[in-house]
Amino acid sequence: MLFRQTFILTVFAGLVGCATIPEIGGEQAIAARAAPYPDLIALETLVNTDLSEQPRITTASIIGTENRVNRLRANAAALRGPVVDGATRARMQGAISRAALR
């Protein structure tokens, strides 16, 4: 038993010793440290952008989102029903009653 454990430990140590260890940080970390600090800009500049750009929220996207919401609500309503039907519930309740009488 001791020989087997020693053998497994030796093989494992040999395999770990042959593995290449990835460099943590590397060139990307050096480039990030050398990069200049980003410029800070006022929030108004971000909010008051050029209005000539096409808006991302369109009538079609609103309708599509409302349709999806309605489908999800319908699915949720369908899941609200009882999990166990009445006949199965009565059968289970009868089994519980019989077990309680023993």
C-alpha angles and dihedrals in degrees: 000000000000091000091053093050092047091049093050091047091050093049091047092049090049093052093047091049091055094051120105113236114219117238111251113219100359126162095333092058091048091050091048091052091050095048118104120253111266118257116255115228132189119263091235089064090058095044098043097056126154108294092207089082116099110257118245094221109068134171089258092053091049091051091047091051092048091050091051091049090051092050091049091049090050090051091049091050090051090053093052093075124100116292095210119047120233097256093051091045091053091049092050092047090051091052091050091050092050091048091050091055093058 
